[in-house]
Amino acid sequence: MNYEIKDFKVDVLEKSYSVPVLVDFWAEWCGPCRMLGPILERLAERSNGTWVLAKLNTDENQEIAAQYGIRGIPNCKLFFKGKVINEFTGALPEKAVEEWLRKSVPSKFSEMIEKAKILLDSGKENDAQLILQEVQSGDINNQEVKVLLAKILLFQNPAEAQRIIDSTDVSRQHIELAESIRTISELINRLKTKNSFDESPVREKYISAITALSKKSFEEALQLFIEIIKEDRQYDDDGSRKACIAIFKYLGEENEISIKYRRDFSNALYI
């Protein structure tokens, strides 16, 4: 089968809107490229249409190679909806490439996942959960779905949310949200044993901040955590700073609460 790209715009960018496209940037003189090429072709044949392979000779397409910052080959970039969503460089063993693809290739249920994310952002958690559970029944190992379900469960059952995150091999695309869920769940779970908080003039304020967080009173929690940063930043191993970052990542950087408190947070760090 011929995987060579004839028209990058058509064969990669446009096609990636219907199926993820893995582009192998290679050259005839490159020994590692000759090792990796057959591996990619074998995996493409076994992909069942979940992704497709396209090969681009960098000597013959120097402008495109430069456009995508190719400095070493082989370089593989995964395109989805016109953008690079992940990549690796070098001739990896077949098992390693297979694992990378498992983590990186978007689910065929991506449109349902996007719908669930929109519902989640608008506060319709029950509707989002139903969609995500339906997706999970057809794609049981989907990392993004697990992280989003953990996000929904975080304030209902923080221990279960943390269990989901701890048992999921999260890729870099979802690591920030996963870490924020882990941080928040650990804080909320500690409310059960308040003697775990060291004595300090800010101790009660810190517990109040976590209590507000557990009730999803994000503004109150952020206000209290920022006050603690100003008074005793090192309390609980820099816990207030970590908590603020976790809240921003949980809500999303474009959320109005994140935008409102980001400057106060940054200012508090440098007092």
N, C-alpha and C positions, 0 to 999 in steps of 0.2 A: 504493500500500500504506500502511496506517495503522500508524505506529510508536509512536503515543502510548501512554504507560503508563496502564493503568487501576488496577492494584493493584501497587504497588512490590514488595511482598514476593513476590508470585507471579511477576510479569513480569520481575523482575530477580534478586532474591536466590535464589529457588528455582530459576529457570531456569538461573542461572549454574552450577549443579552439573552440568548436562548439556551446556552450551555457553557459551563466553565471551559476555558481554553488554556492548556498548558503549552507555553512557547519555549522550545529548546533553542537557545542561542548557541550556535556551534560554528566550527570551521573544519575544513578538510585536514589541515595540518595538525589539529589538536588531538593528541592521543587519548586523554581522558574523555573527550567527546565521543570517540569511537567506542569507548567502553560503556558510556552511559546511554548512547542512542538506542541500542537493542533492548536495554532494560525498559526504557520509556515506551518503546513500541510494543513490547510484550504486555506491559501494564495497560496501555491504551486499548489493546485488543480485548482485554479482560474487564474493561471498565463498565460494560453494559450501558454505555451512553451517558454515564454520570459526569464525564468530562471527555474532551477530545484533545489530541496532540497536534501541534503545529511546529514545524522546524524552520528556523531562520538562519541562513548562512551569513555570518557577520561580515565576511570579506566582501560578499556581494551586496550587502545591505548596511553599509557603514553608517549611513545617516540615521537609520532607525536604531541601530545598536547604540549610537551616541545619544540619541534622544532618550533612551531608557537606561543610560548610565552603565553600559556594559564595560567593565574593566578587566574581567577575567572570565574565561569560559572553560567548561560548559557552565552556562547560567540558565536556570529555569525560572520563568515567571508565570504565575497563575493569574489569568485575566478573568474578571467577572463584571458584567455590566460596564464594560469599557475601561475598567481600572485594574491595576495590579493589586491583588489582595494578599499575595505571599510569594516568596521566592527562595531559592537556594542556589549556591554556587559550588561546583566541584562534582566529581563522579562518585556519588553515594552508592553503597550496595543496594541491591534490589529491595531487601526488607526495609531498609531505611527510607527509600523512596516511597515504598508502599505505605509506610507509617505516616510519612509527611503528607501524602495525598489524603489519607484517611482523616487527618486533622484539618487539612486546608481546603478541600473541595466543598463548596457550599451544598447544602442539602437540596434535593429536588423539591422539597417542601418550602423553599426559601420565600415564596410569595405568602404562604400561610404564616410563616415566622414573622415576616415584615408586618403583616396585618395584626398579629398578636402584640408586636412591639408598639404599634400605634395605639392599640387599645390600652396597653399597659401605661403608656405615657399620658393618656387621657383619664387615667384613674379607674378604668373598667377592668379590674384585675380578674374578676370571675370569668368574664368573657374571654380574656386573654389566656387564662389557665385552661379553659376547655379546648381552645385551639391548640395550645402547646401539648396538651395530653394526647390529642388526636395525632399530632405530628409524631410524638414520641412512640406511639403504637406502631408507626410505620418506619421509624428511624430511631431505634432504641438507643443508639450510641451518639446521637447528635449532641455535641458539646454545648452549642449555643442554647439549645432548648433546655438542657439541664441547668445552665446558669440562670436563664430567665425564670424557670420554675423555682429555683432557689431564691431569686429576687422576690417572687410573689410570696413565698413561704416565710421569708425572713422575719416578719413581725407577727405572724401567726404561730410559727414554730421555729424559732432561731436555731435550735439544736439540729433539727432536720435539715434546715437550709445549710448549716455548716457541714453536715454529713455529706450532702450532695456535692458541695464544692470540694471537700477533701477527697472524695472518691472519683472525681472527674479530672482527667488529664487535659487541662485547659490550654488552648493554644494562645499565642500572643494577641490575637484579635480580641479575646474576651478576658484577658488576664486582669485588667484594671477593675472591671466590674466584679469579677470573682473575688479579688483581694478585698474590695470594699465590703462585699457580703460577709466574708470571713471576719474582717475586723469588727463590723457592727454586731454580728452574731456573738462573737466572743465577749464583747462589752456587755451586751444584754444578758447573756448567760451568767455573767459575774454578779449581777444584781441579786442572784439567789444566795450568794455568800459575800455579804458586804464587808466581812472582816478581811477579805482579800485586798482591800484598798488601804494603803498605808496612811498612818496619821499625818495630817498636814492641815494648815489653815484653809486649804482649798478642797479638802476631802469631801465635805458635804455638798459643795457646789458641783464637784465632779460627779458625784452620785446623782444629783439632781439633773445634770446635763444628760447623763445616760438614761435616766428615767424618762425625761422628755423625748429622747431619741426613740426609746422603746414604744412610745405612744405616737410616733411619727410626727411629733411636734418639732419639725426640723429647724424652724427659725429660732425657737427658744433654745434648742440644743446648741445650735451654732453660736448664739449670743453668749451662752454660758461657757462653752469651750474656748471661745476667743478671749473672754475675760480671764480664764485660767491661764491661757498662754501668756497674757500680759503679767499675771501675778507670779506664776511658778511654772514656766514652760516645761521643766524637766519632770514634773509630777507624773507618776505612773509611766515612766520610761517614755516621756514625750507623748503621752497618750492623747492629750487634747488636739495636738497637731495632727496625729494620725486619724483621729476621729473626724476632724473637719474634712480632711482629704477624702476619707471614706464616704462621707455624706455627699460631697461634691460629685464623686464618681458614681455613687448610687443614683443620685438625681439626674446626673448628666450636666456637662459644663454649660449647656444652653438653657438649663432650667432657670426660671426667674429668681428662685431663692439662691442658687449657686452664684448667679451674676451679682445679686444684691450683697452677698457676704464675702465674696472673693477678695475685694479690696481691703475690707476690715481685717480679714484673716492675714493677708500679706503684710499689712502694716503692723499687725501685732507681732509678727515674727521678727521684726527688725527694730523694735523699741529698745 
